[in-house]
Amino acid sequence: MKHGIKIGVAGLGNMGGSIISGLAGTYSPDLLFGYDVDGAKCQTLAHKLTPSSSPAELVRACDIVIIAVKPDIVPKLLNDVKA
């Protein structure tokens, strides 16, 4: 286990899901957080992470956030965090 650093991944598609799967070998699910607009992706990875209900919740819960969405989605994601 790492030293309590909480890592979040916004976007759990191919890239974000792969990042979570890679980190899951080192981090426990209580230190990995994820958010995706498709709740089914969160549920699929629930054994590896703690699902977040919104981008803002993800950012509040984590020390590090990895943005793993397509570039055209980034502005909306950041607006959701700011709101």
N, C-alpha and C positions, 0 to 999 in steps of 0.2 A: 504494500500500500504506500501511496505517496503521503505527504505530510498534511493532509486535510485541505489541500487546494481543491476547490470545487470548480469543475470545468463544465461549461455548457456549450451545446451545439445547436444553433438555430438553422433548421433545415435538415431533415433526416432522410433525404433521398439517397441516391447512389454515393455521393461524396460524404455527406454528413453521417450516413449509416455506416460507411466504411471507417470513418474516423472513430465513431463510437465503438465499433467492433474492435478496432486496434487498441483503443484505450482501455477497454473492458478487461484486457489481460493484466493490467497494472492497477487500475482503479476499481473500487467497489461501486455498486449502483448508487449508494448514498452520496458519492462524490461526483457522479456524472449526471448531468441534466440535459434534457433535450426538449425542443419545441418544433412542431411542424403544423402547418395549417391542416394537414390531413392527419386527424387524430389516430387513424389506423396505423400509421407509421410509428407513432409513439407507443401504441400498444404492442406492436410487433417487437419493439426493442425494450419493452418494459422490464425484462429480466436483466438488462444491462445498464439501465439508467432510471432516473427519477423523472417522470414526465412533468413538463410545465404547461400551464394552461394558456399562457400568453408570452410574447417576446419580453414584455416588461417584467413579468414574474421570473423569467429565465435570467435576465440581467441582474435583478435584485438578489437572486439566490447564489450567483456565481462570482468567483474571483477572476476567471478568464472566460470569455465568450468567443467561440469560433463561428463566423458567419459562413454558412455552407449553402447559400441559395444562389440562384442565377442573378447576374448583375442587374437585370431590370427589376428584380424584386427587392433589392437592397433599400431603395428609398422608402418603400412602404413599410418594410421591417423596421427601419430606423424611426419612422414616424410613429409606429405602434409603440416603440420603446419610449419615445419622448412623451406620448400622451398620458 
